[in-house]
Amino acid sequence: MASVTSIISVFVLLGGLVAAAILLRRYRDRLNAAFVKGPLSIKSVANLGDGSRVILIEVDGQQALCGVGRQGVGAITLLPRSSHQGEVS
């Protein structure tokens, strides 16, 4: 009887770990925004397929468009600063 209880407790423990991993992966961006304060922020991500992504980042008010793929990360272009950012028309 003790071995059945041990097996059930192992499955419950593994299920809890899987659930925690799924929740952390799903809410990763919100957790990073809440706990990490710095000059770099990710504004948008677009998946291009085949493991490639285009990411819009902002560093100290300057926006950059970056490509992320299997070969690494590369800056595609720096976007010009807008003189009316944050203003409501």
C-alpha positions as CSV (number, residue, x, y, z in Angstrom):
1,M,0.0,0.0,0.0
2,A,2.9,2.3,0.7
3,S,4.3,1.9,-2.8
4,V,0.9,3.0,-4.3
5,T,0.9,6.1,-2.2
6,S,4.5,6.9,-3.2
7,I,3.7,6.5,-6.9
8,I,0.6,8.8,-6.5
9,S,2.7,11.4,-4.7
10,V,5.4,11.3,-7.4
11,F,2.7,11.9,-10.1
12,V,1.2,14.8,-8.2
13,L,4.6,16.3,-7.7
14,L,5.4,16.0,-11.4
15,G,2.0,17.4,-12.4
16,G,2.6,20.4,-10.2
17,L,6.0,21.0,-11.7
18,V,4.6,20.8,-15.2
19,A,1.8,23.2,-14.3
20,A,4.2,25.7,-12.8
21,A,6.4,25.5,-15.9
22,I,3.4,26.1,-18.2
23,L,2.3,29.1,-16.1
24,L,5.7,30.6,-15.9
25,R,6.2,30.3,-19.7
26,R,2.8,31.8,-20.4
27,Y,3.2,34.8,-18.1
28,R,7.0,35.3,-18.6
29,D,6.7,38.7,-20.3
30,R,4.4,40.1,-17.5
31,L,6.8,38.8,-14.9
32,N,9.8,40.4,-16.6
33,A,8.0,43.7,-16.9
34,A,7.1,43.7,-13.3
35,F,10.5,42.7,-11.8
36,V,13.1,43.9,-14.3
37,K,13.5,47.7,-14.5
38,G,16.1,48.9,-17.0
39,P,16.7,51.0,-20.1
40,L,15.8,48.1,-22.5
41,S,12.2,47.1,-23.2
42,I,10.7,44.8,-25.9
43,K,7.8,46.6,-27.6
44,S,6.7,43.9,-30.1
45,V,7.6,40.5,-31.4
46,A,6.6,39.0,-34.8
47,N,7.4,35.4,-35.6
48,L,8.5,34.8,-39.2
49,G,8.5,31.0,-39.1
50,D,11.5,28.6,-39.1
51,G,12.6,30.0,-35.8
52,S,13.1,33.5,-37.0
53,R,11.6,36.6,-35.3
54,V,11.6,40.3,-35.8
55,I,11.7,42.3,-32.5
56,L,11.1,46.0,-31.9
57,I,13.1,47.1,-28.9
58,E,13.5,50.5,-27.2
59,V,16.7,51.5,-25.4
60,D,16.6,54.9,-23.7
61,G,13.9,56.2,-26.0
62,Q,15.6,55.0,-29.2
63,Q,13.8,52.2,-31.1
64,A,15.6,49.5,-33.1
65,L,14.3,46.7,-35.2
66,C,16.3,43.5,-34.7
67,G,16.2,40.1,-36.4
68,V,16.6,37.0,-34.3
69,G,17.4,33.7,-35.9
70,R,19.4,30.5,-35.5
71,Q,22.6,32.3,-36.5
72,G,22.2,35.0,-33.8
73,V,20.9,38.5,-33.4
74,G,21.3,41.4,-35.8
75,A,20.2,45.0,-35.9
76,I,18.2,45.6,-39.0
77,T,17.6,49.3,-38.5
78,L,17.4,52.1,-36.0
79,L,14.1,53.9,-36.2
80,P,14.1,57.7,-36.1
81,R,12.9,59.4,-32.9
82,S,9.5,61.0,-33.2
83,S,9.2,64.5,-31.9
84,H,5.6,63.9,-30.7
85,Q,6.0,60.6,-28.9
86,G,3.6,60.3,-26.0
87,E,1.5,63.3,-27.0
88,V,-2.2,62.9,-27.5
89,S,-3.7,64.7,-30.4
